[in-house]
Amino acid sequence: MSFKERLLGDLLTFQRGFDITKADQSSGVVPIVSSSGISSFHNEAKVQGPGVVIGRKGTLGTVHYIDRDYWPHDTTLWVKDFKGSHPRFIAYFLSTLKLENFDTGASNPTLNRNHLHKIKVLAPDPAEQKKIAAILAALDDLLAINQRRITLLESMAEEIYREWFVRMRFPGHTDCPFEKGLPKGWTILPLSSLVSDVKKPVRKSDLLNHSRYVGLEHISRKSVALTMFGIPESADSDKLAFASGDILFSKIRPYLHKVALAHFDGVSSTDSLVLRAKNELYTEFSLFTVFSETFIDLANTASKGTKMPRADWHFLKQLRVSTPNDALLDGFVKIVRPMLDEIAALIQVNEILTEQARSLLPRLISGKLSVDHLDIKHPLSMQTDQA
């Protein structure tokens, strides 16, 4: 095995990033990488990729792998010289070092590159680095592919909703007569006829009886896919119970557009509305209705409060919704529900892959799991990096 004790400075050389103001930025595709990741884009690159960037100020020690030319921000340190080390391996390696513990700032937490270079580490030679990087990169590639599939399925389902129920180009629309501005057989119902605001409180003392907690921070903006969750032990107050198939709608700052379909049981923040369809046929239709830009705009306009505006359910439940007949809803469900089910399945696969990567990473990086005897092919993303 080629693992040896070395100084981190034997594997790489850090350099402080470059400052750039918003006024100095010009529209482009070059990512500006700050301590928290890609913060904006510019038309000029400072560093040729692929590269590795860590947070120097702000989010200390966070590691970002960049597969293209980029601009490392002043709040970061970037690897100026890999000294023969494999860039992708270095990104994984640095993520295991807990660099935030090497803070040298007094009142202002900061990482000093000269101090980091003196850290003693156990690391393999470049040939073994490539094998380790290939294993971990293959898992990352699968995660990325699944995420793209989730995004595509979500976009397809939303587009079908818009085509059928917003543009009114549903199957058979050319032969369907309109009465009083609505297709024949449709009705106008208040939102409260489609969904209920479920309020099932869970006391803080009972949270341990639940396995998953969804706070507002776990609901992505403009995505119905619920890809994140926390543990109930992290919650510090009473919560609301929800069930698989419920719709979670963030009441705080509704303009943030945080709406998701739960594919598991759990507890949520009391700052979320837990909406449950009154009829199984209504679930997908209701989901994309409250997810629509029109609904979000109305929720925002009628929100209460200035610093922390909140959606008003009393107002929202009275909104009138043009509702199709059951036959059309059934046709919509038969197309869209399998898409949402596949999204849920892909999210679960990604959870497993993430756990596998989390388990493999320290064992591979430390040398406890040897790759000497393995004949490993580089995944596509590593071939692209090398090209």
C-alpha positions as CSV (number, residue, x, y, z in Angstrom):
1,M,0.0,0.0,0.0
2,S,1.3,3.4,-0.9
3,F,-0.1,5.4,2.0
4,K,2.5,7.5,3.7
5,E,2.6,10.2,6.3
6,R,3.2,13.6,4.6
7,L,2.5,17.3,5.1
8,L,-0.5,18.6,3.3
9,G,1.8,21.0,1.6
10,D,3.6,18.0,0.0
11,L,0.3,17.2,-1.8
12,L,-0.7,20.7,-2.9
13,T,-0.2,24.5,-2.6
14,F,-3.1,26.8,-1.6
15,Q,-3.4,30.3,-2.9
16,R,-5.7,33.0,-1.7
17,G,-8.6,33.9,-4.1
18,F,-9.2,37.1,-6.0
19,D,-11.7,39.8,-5.1
20,I,-14.3,41.0,-7.5
21,T,-17.2,43.3,-6.9
22,K,-20.7,43.1,-8.3
23,A,-20.0,46.2,-10.4
24,D,-16.9,44.6,-11.9
25,Q,-18.8,41.5,-13.0
26,S,-19.9,41.1,-16.6
27,S,-22.5,38.5,-17.8
28,G,-20.9,35.2,-18.7
29,V,-20.7,31.5,-17.9
30,V,-17.5,31.4,-15.7
31,P,-18.5,30.5,-12.2
32,I,-17.3,32.8,-9.4
33,V,-16.7,30.4,-6.4
34,S,-17.1,31.8,-3.0
35,S,-16.7,30.0,0.4
36,S,-20.3,28.7,0.1
37,G,-20.0,27.6,-3.6
38,I,-20.9,29.1,-6.9
39,S,-22.3,32.5,-6.1
40,S,-22.5,34.1,-9.5
41,F,-21.1,34.1,-13.0
42,H,-18.6,36.3,-14.9
43,N,-17.2,36.5,-18.4
44,E,-13.5,36.0,-17.4
45,A,-11.7,33.1,-15.7
46,K,-8.9,33.6,-13.3
47,V,-8.0,29.9,-12.9
48,Q,-8.0,27.0,-15.4
49,G,-10.0,24.0,-14.3
50,P,-10.5,21.4,-13.0
51,G,-9.8,22.8,-9.6
52,V,-10.5,22.6,-5.9
53,V,-11.6,25.5,-3.7
54,I,-12.1,25.7,0.1
55,G,-13.8,28.3,2.2
56,R,-11.3,30.7,3.8
57,K,-13.8,33.1,5.4
58,G,-17.5,32.7,6.1
59,T,-18.1,29.0,5.6
60,L,-14.8,27.7,6.7
61,G,-13.3,24.6,5.2
62,T,-16.1,23.8,2.8
63,V,-14.7,22.0,-0.2
64,H,-15.8,22.7,-3.8
65,Y,-14.7,20.7,-6.9
66,I,-14.9,22.8,-10.1
67,D,-14.8,20.9,-13.4
68,R,-14.2,23.9,-15.6
69,D,-12.3,27.3,-15.7
70,Y,-13.4,29.5,-12.8
71,W,-12.8,32.6,-10.6
72,P,-11.9,31.8,-7.0
73,H,-13.3,34.5,-4.8
74,D,-11.3,36.3,-2.1
75,T,-13.2,34.4,0.6
76,T,-11.6,31.2,-0.6
77,L,-8.3,29.4,-0.9
78,W,-7.8,27.5,-4.2
79,V,-5.3,24.8,-5.1
80,K,-2.6,26.6,-7.2
81,D,-0.4,23.5,-7.6
82,F,-1.5,19.9,-7.2
83,K,2.1,18.7,-7.1
84,G,1.1,15.6,-9.1
85,S,-1.9,14.8,-6.9
86,H,-5.2,14.0,-8.6
87,P,-7.6,17.0,-8.3
88,R,-10.7,14.9,-7.8
89,F,-9.0,12.9,-5.1
90,I,-7.8,16.1,-3.4
91,A,-11.4,17.4,-3.2
92,Y,-12.6,14.2,-1.5
93,F,-9.5,14.1,0.7
94,L,-9.9,17.7,2.0
95,S,-13.5,17.0,2.8
96,T,-12.4,14.5,5.4
97,L,-9.9,16.7,7.2
98,K,-12.4,19.0,9.1
99,L,-10.4,22.1,8.0
100,E,-12.7,24.4,10.0
101,N,-10.9,23.1,13.1
102,F,-7.8,24.9,11.9
103,D,-9.2,28.4,12.3
104,T,-6.5,31.0,13.0
105,G,-8.7,34.0,13.2
106,A,-9.4,35.7,16.5
107,S,-12.6,37.8,16.2
108,N,-12.9,36.9,12.5
109,P,-12.7,33.2,11.8
110,T,-10.2,32.6,9.0
111,L,-8.1,29.8,7.5
112,N,-4.4,30.5,6.9
113,R,-2.9,28.6,4.0
114,N,0.6,28.5,5.6
115,H,-0.8,26.8,8.6
116,L,-2.8,24.3,6.5
117,H,0.3,23.4,4.5
118,K,1.9,22.1,7.8
119,I,-0.9,19.7,8.7
120,K,0.4,16.1,8.9
121,V,-1.7,13.7,6.8
122,L,-1.7,10.1,5.6
123,A,-2.1,10.0,1.9
124,P,-1.5,7.6,-1.1
125,D,0.6,8.0,-4.2
126,P,-1.1,9.5,-7.4
127,A,-1.8,6.1,-9.0
128,E,-3.9,5.0,-6.0
129,Q,-5.4,8.4,-5.7
130,K,-6.9,8.0,-9.2
131,K,-8.5,4.7,-8.2
132,I,-10.0,6.1,-5.1
133,A,-11.3,9.1,-7.0
134,A,-12.8,6.9,-9.7
135,I,-14.8,4.9,-7.2
136,L,-16.2,8.0,-5.4
137,A,-16.7,9.9,-8.7
138,A,-18.8,7.1,-10.1
139,L,-21.1,7.4,-7.1
140,D,-21.3,11.2,-7.6
141,D,-22.1,10.7,-11.3
142,L,-25.0,8.3,-10.5
143,L,-26.3,10.9,-8.0
144,A,-26.1,13.7,-10.6
145,I,-27.8,11.5,-13.3
146,N,-30.6,10.7,-11.0
147,Q,-31.0,14.4,-10.0
148,R,-31.2,15.3,-13.7
149,R,-33.9,12.7,-14.2
150,I,-35.8,14.1,-11.2
151,T,-35.7,17.6,-12.6
152,L,-36.8,16.3,-16.1
153,L,-39.7,14.3,-14.7
154,E,-40.8,17.3,-12.6
155,S,-40.7,19.6,-15.5
156,M,-42.7,17.2,-17.7
157,A,-45.4,16.8,-15.0
158,E,-45.7,20.5,-14.5
159,E,-45.8,21.2,-18.3
160,I,-48.7,18.7,-18.7
161,Y,-50.6,20.5,-15.9
162,R,-50.1,23.8,-17.7
163,E,-51.0,22.4,-21.1
164,W,-54.2,20.8,-19.8
165,F,-55.5,23.1,-17.1
166,V,-54.0,26.5,-17.9
167,R,-53.8,26.7,-21.7
168,M,-56.9,24.4,-21.8
169,R,-55.4,22.1,-24.4
170,F,-56.5,18.9,-22.7
171,P,-57.4,15.7,-24.6
172,G,-60.6,16.3,-26.5
173,H,-60.5,20.1,-26.0
174,T,-61.3,20.8,-29.7
175,D,-64.7,19.0,-29.4
176,C,-65.5,20.2,-25.9
177,P,-68.1,23.1,-25.7
178,F,-67.6,25.9,-23.3
179,E,-70.2,27.2,-21.0
180,K,-69.8,30.5,-19.1
181,G,-66.1,30.5,-19.9
182,L,-65.5,26.9,-18.7
183,P,-65.3,23.6,-20.6
184,K,-68.5,21.7,-20.1
185,G,-68.4,19.5,-17.0
186,W,-65.9,21.7,-15.2
187,T,-66.8,23.4,-12.0
188,I,-65.4,26.3,-10.0
189,L,-64.6,25.2,-6.4
190,P,-62.9,26.9,-3.5
191,L,-59.5,25.5,-2.7
192,S,-60.9,24.2,0.6
193,S,-63.1,21.8,-1.4
194,L,-60.0,20.2,-2.9
195,V,-57.6,20.1,0.1
196,S,-57.7,20.3,3.9
197,D,-55.2,22.1,6.1
198,V,-54.2,19.2,8.3
199,K,-53.2,20.3,11.8
200,K,-51.9,17.4,13.8
201,P,-49.6,18.8,16.4
202,V,-46.7,16.7,17.7
203,R,-45.2,17.8,21.0
204,K,-41.5,18.2,21.3
205,S,-41.4,15.3,23.8
206,D,-43.0,13.0,21.3
207,L,-40.7,13.8,18.3
208,L,-38.5,10.7,18.9
209,N,-41.5,8.6,17.8
210,H,-40.9,10.0,14.3
211,S,-37.9,9.3,12.0
212,R,-37.9,12.3,9.7
213,Y,-38.2,16.1,10.1
214,V,-38.8,18.5,7.3
215,G,-38.0,22.1,8.1
216,L,-38.4,25.0,5.7
217,E,-34.7,24.7,5.0
218,H,-35.3,21.2,3.6
219,I,-37.8,22.3,1.0
220,S,-36.2,23.4,-2.3
221,R,-37.3,26.5,-4.1
222,K,-39.4,25.9,-7.2
223,S,-39.3,22.1,-6.9
224,V,-42.0,19.7,-5.8
225,A,-39.4,17.0,-5.1
226,L,-38.6,16.6,-1.4
227,T,-35.0,15.6,-1.5
228,M,-33.8,16.6,2.0
229,F,-34.9,16.0,5.5
230,G,-33.4,16.2,9.0
231,I,-33.8,14.3,12.3
232,P,-36.5,15.1,14.8
233,E,-33.9,15.4,17.6
234,S,-32.7,18.6,15.8
235,A,-36.1,20.3,16.3
236,D,-36.5,22.6,19.3
237,S,-40.2,23.0,19.4
238,D,-43.6,21.4,18.7
239,K,-44.2,20.3,15.1
240,L,-46.9,19.1,12.8
241,A,-47.3,15.5,11.6
242,F,-47.7,14.8,7.9
243,A,-48.2,11.6,5.8
244,S,-47.0,10.4,2.5
245,G,-48.9,12.1,-0.2
246,D,-49.4,15.4,1.7
247,I,-48.4,18.7,0.2
248,L,-46.1,20.9,2.3
249,F,-46.4,24.6,1.6
250,S,-44.1,27.1,3.3
251,K,-46.1,29.9,4.8
252,I,-43.1,32.1,5.6
253,R,-42.1,34.4,2.7
254,P,-44.3,32.6,0.2
255,Y,-42.4,34.3,-2.7
256,L,-39.6,31.9,-2.0
257,H,-41.9,29.3,-3.7
258,K,-41.3,26.4,-1.4
259,V,-43.9,23.7,-2.1
260,A,-43.2,19.9,-2.1
261,L,-45.0,16.6,-2.2
262,A,-44.1,14.3,0.7
263,H,-43.2,10.7,-0.2
264,F,-42.8,9.6,3.4
265,D,-44.4,10.2,6.8
266,G,-42.8,12.7,9.1
267,V,-43.1,15.9,11.1
268,S,-42.8,19.4,9.6
269,S,-42.3,23.0,10.8
270,T,-45.4,24.7,12.1
271,D,-44.5,27.4,9.6
272,S,-45.7,25.0,6.9
273,L,-49.2,24.3,5.7
274,V,-49.9,20.5,5.5
275,L,-52.4,20.2,2.7
276,R,-54.1,16.8,2.2
277,A,-56.4,16.1,-0.9
278,K,-60.0,15.4,0.0
279,N,-60.2,13.0,-2.9
280,E,-57.4,10.9,-4.2
281,L,-58.1,12.2,-7.7
282,Y,-57.2,15.7,-6.5
283,T,-53.7,15.1,-5.2
284,E,-51.6,15.8,-8.3
285,F,-54.0,18.5,-9.6
286,S,-53.9,20.3,-6.2
287,L,-50.1,20.0,-6.0
288,F,-49.5,21.8,-9.2
289,T,-52.3,24.3,-8.5
290,V,-50.6,25.5,-5.3
291,F,-47.2,25.2,-7.0
292,S,-48.2,27.5,-9.9
293,E,-46.7,31.0,-10.2
294,T,-50.3,32.4,-10.1
295,F,-51.0,30.8,-6.8
296,I,-47.6,31.8,-5.3
297,D,-48.2,35.4,-6.4
298,L,-51.6,35.5,-4.8
299,A,-50.3,33.9,-1.6
300,N,-47.5,36.6,-1.5
301,T,-49.9,39.5,-2.2
302,A,-52.2,38.4,0.6
303,S,-49.5,37.5,3.1
304,K,-49.4,39.2,6.5
305,G,-46.4,40.9,8.1
306,T,-43.6,43.0,6.8
307,K,-40.2,41.6,8.0
308,M,-41.5,38.0,8.0
309,P,-44.6,37.9,5.7
310,R,-46.7,34.7,6.1
311,A,-49.3,33.2,3.8
312,D,-52.8,33.5,5.1
313,W,-54.7,30.2,4.8
314,H,-58.0,31.8,5.6
315,F,-57.6,33.8,2.4
316,L,-56.1,31.0,0.3
317,K,-58.7,28.4,1.1
318,Q,-61.4,30.7,-0.5
319,L,-59.6,31.0,-3.8
320,R,-61.7,29.8,-6.7
321,V,-60.2,27.0,-8.7
322,S,-61.4,25.9,-12.1
323,T,-61.7,22.2,-11.6
324,P,-62.0,19.6,-14.4
325,N,-64.4,16.7,-14.3
326,D,-63.4,13.4,-12.7
327,A,-62.7,11.7,-16.1
328,L,-60.1,14.3,-17.1
329,L,-58.6,14.3,-13.6
330,D,-58.3,10.5,-13.8
331,G,-56.5,10.8,-17.2
332,F,-54.1,13.4,-15.6
333,V,-53.4,11.1,-12.6
334,K,-52.6,8.1,-14.8
335,I,-49.9,10.1,-16.6
336,V,-48.5,12.2,-13.8
337,R,-48.7,10.0,-10.8
338,P,-46.1,7.4,-12.2
339,M,-43.8,10.4,-12.8
340,L,-44.1,11.5,-9.2
341,D,-43.7,7.9,-8.0
342,E,-40.5,7.6,-10.1
343,I,-39.2,10.8,-8.6
344,A,-39.8,9.4,-5.1
345,A,-38.0,6.2,-6.1
346,L,-35.0,8.1,-7.5
347,I,-34.8,10.2,-4.3
348,Q,-34.7,7.0,-2.3
349,V,-32.0,5.5,-4.5
350,N,-30.0,8.7,-4.1
351,E,-30.3,8.4,-0.3
352,I,-28.8,4.9,-0.5
353,L,-26.0,6.1,-2.8
354,T,-25.2,9.1,-0.5
355,E,-25.0,6.7,2.5
356,Q,-22.7,4.4,0.6
357,A,-20.5,7.3,-0.4
358,R,-20.5,8.6,3.2
359,S,-19.4,5.1,4.4
360,L,-16.8,4.5,1.7
361,L,-15.2,7.9,1.8
362,P,-13.3,7.7,5.1
363,R,-12.3,4.1,4.6
364,L,-10.9,4.7,1.1
365,I,-9.2,8.0,2.1
366,S,-7.6,6.4,5.1
367,G,-6.4,3.3,3.3
368,K,-8.5,0.9,5.5
369,L,-10.2,-0.3,2.3
370,S,-7.5,-1.2,-0.2
371,V,-7.9,-0.6,-3.9
372,D,-4.5,-2.0,-4.9
373,H,-5.9,-5.1,-6.5
374,L,-8.7,-3.4,-8.3
375,D,-8.8,-2.7,-12.1
376,I,-10.9,0.4,-12.1
377,K,-12.1,2.2,-15.2
378,H,-12.5,6.0,-14.9
379,P,-16.1,7.2,-15.0
380,L,-17.2,9.6,-17.7
381,S,-16.8,12.7,-15.6
382,M,-13.2,11.9,-14.8
383,Q,-12.5,11.3,-18.5
384,T,-14.0,14.7,-19.3
385,D,-11.9,16.4,-16.6
386,Q,-8.8,14.9,-18.1
387,A,-9.8,16.0,-21.6
